[in-house]
Amino acid sequence: DIQLGGNVDFQLADWVDGERQKGSEPTEDEIKAQRSQIAAEIATKKKQALDAGGLYVMGSERHESRR
């Protein structure tokens, strides 16, 4: 499903992966703090999208050739 502003779980997983690639294992407290930060950013982006009129789907077919 489309989530205006983004998906907290996906962005958090990307952040954790990035931290691990740097050689650091994030603690539970760091993960909770990052989750809160991501959720706040997503809420802001969602509000911006809704204030601009929301999301409009221009095509319903998955493949360009069938649109």
Rosetta constraint file for C-alpha pairs under 8 A:
AtomPair CA 3 CA 7 HARMONIC 6.35 0.50
AtomPair CA 4 CA 42 HARMONIC 7.76 0.50
AtomPair CA 4 CA 45 HARMONIC 7.22 0.50
AtomPair CA 4 CA 46 HARMONIC 4.92 0.50
AtomPair CA 4 CA 49 HARMONIC 6.88 0.50
AtomPair CA 4 CA 55 HARMONIC 7.85 0.50
AtomPair CA 5 CA 41 HARMONIC 7.84 0.50
AtomPair CA 5 CA 42 HARMONIC 4.64 0.50
AtomPair CA 5 CA 43 HARMONIC 6.64 0.50
AtomPair CA 5 CA 44 HARMONIC 7.45 0.50
AtomPair CA 5 CA 45 HARMONIC 4.58 0.50
AtomPair CA 5 CA 46 HARMONIC 4.38 0.50
AtomPair CA 5 CA 49 HARMONIC 7.42 0.50
AtomPair CA 6 CA 11 HARMONIC 7.75 0.50
AtomPair CA 6 CA 42 HARMONIC 5.84 0.50
AtomPair CA 6 CA 45 HARMONIC 7.99 0.50
AtomPair CA 6 CA 46 HARMONIC 7.92 0.50
AtomPair CA 7 CA 11 HARMONIC 6.22 0.50
AtomPair CA 7 CA 42 HARMONIC 7.55 0.50
AtomPair CA 8 CA 12 HARMONIC 5.93 0.50
AtomPair CA 8 CA 35 HARMONIC 6.91 0.50
AtomPair CA 8 CA 38 HARMONIC 6.22 0.50
AtomPair CA 8 CA 39 HARMONIC 5.99 0.50
AtomPair CA 8 CA 42 HARMONIC 7.45 0.50
AtomPair CA 9 CA 13 HARMONIC 6.09 0.50
AtomPair CA 10 CA 14 HARMONIC 6.27 0.50
AtomPair CA 11 CA 15 HARMONIC 6.22 0.50
AtomPair CA 11 CA 38 HARMONIC 7.35 0.50
AtomPair CA 12 CA 16 HARMONIC 6.17 0.50
AtomPair CA 12 CA 31 HARMONIC 7.80 0.50
AtomPair CA 12 CA 34 HARMONIC 7.19 0.50
AtomPair CA 12 CA 35 HARMONIC 6.27 0.50
AtomPair CA 12 CA 38 HARMONIC 7.34 0.50
AtomPair CA 13 CA 17 HARMONIC 6.12 0.50
AtomPair CA 14 CA 18 HARMONIC 6.14 0.50
AtomPair CA 15 CA 19 HARMONIC 6.23 0.50
AtomPair CA 16 CA 20 HARMONIC 6.21 0.50
AtomPair CA 16 CA 25 HARMONIC 7.86 0.50
AtomPair CA 16 CA 26 HARMONIC 6.85 0.50
AtomPair CA 16 CA 31 HARMONIC 7.73 0.50
AtomPair CA 17 CA 21 HARMONIC 6.18 0.50
AtomPair CA 18 CA 22 HARMONIC 6.40 0.50
AtomPair CA 19 CA 23 HARMONIC 6.60 0.50
AtomPair CA 19 CA 24 HARMONIC 5.41 0.50
AtomPair CA 19 CA 25 HARMONIC 6.54 0.50
AtomPair CA 19 CA 26 HARMONIC 6.83 0.50
AtomPair CA 20 CA 24 HARMONIC 5.00 0.50
AtomPair CA 20 CA 25 HARMONIC 5.51 0.50
AtomPair CA 20 CA 26 HARMONIC 7.63 0.50
AtomPair CA 26 CA 30 HARMONIC 5.90 0.50
AtomPair CA 26 CA 31 HARMONIC 6.38 0.50
AtomPair CA 27 CA 31 HARMONIC 6.22 0.50
AtomPair CA 28 CA 32 HARMONIC 6.14 0.50
AtomPair CA 29 CA 33 HARMONIC 6.12 0.50
AtomPair CA 30 CA 34 HARMONIC 6.05 0.50
AtomPair CA 31 CA 35 HARMONIC 6.02 0.50
AtomPair CA 32 CA 36 HARMONIC 6.29 0.50
AtomPair CA 33 CA 37 HARMONIC 6.29 0.50
AtomPair CA 34 CA 38 HARMONIC 6.06 0.50
AtomPair CA 35 CA 39 HARMONIC 6.03 0.50
AtomPair CA 36 CA 40 HARMONIC 6.20 0.50
AtomPair CA 37 CA 41 HARMONIC 6.31 0.50
AtomPair CA 38 CA 42 HARMONIC 6.12 0.50
AtomPair CA 39 CA 43 HARMONIC 6.13 0.50
AtomPair CA 40 CA 44 HARMONIC 6.34 0.50
AtomPair CA 41 CA 45 HARMONIC 6.28 0.50
AtomPair CA 42 CA 46 HARMONIC 5.96 0.50
AtomPair CA 43 CA 47 HARMONIC 6.16 0.50
AtomPair CA 44 CA 48 HARMONIC 6.27 0.50
AtomPair CA 45 CA 49 HARMONIC 6.21 0.50
AtomPair CA 46 CA 50 HARMONIC 6.17 0.50
AtomPair CA 47 CA 51 HARMONIC 5.95 0.50
AtomPair CA 48 CA 52 HARMONIC 6.17 0.50
AtomPair CA 49 CA 53 HARMONIC 6.53 0.50
AtomPair CA 49 CA 54 HARMONIC 5.19 0.50
AtomPair CA 49 CA 55 HARMONIC 7.18 0.50
AtomPair CA 50 CA 54 HARMONIC 4.24 0.50
AtomPair CA 50 CA 55 HARMONIC 7.63 0.50
AtomPair CA 59 CA 67 HARMONIC 6.34 0.50
AtomPair CA 60 CA 67 HARMONIC 7.36 0.50
AtomPair CA 61 CA 66 HARMONIC 6.17 0.50
AtomPair CA 61 CA 67 HARMONIC 5.64 0.50
AtomPair CA 62 CA 66 HARMONIC 7.65 0.50
AtomPair CA 62 CA 67 HARMONIC 7.96 0.50
AtomPair CA 63 CA 67 HARMONIC 6.91 0.50
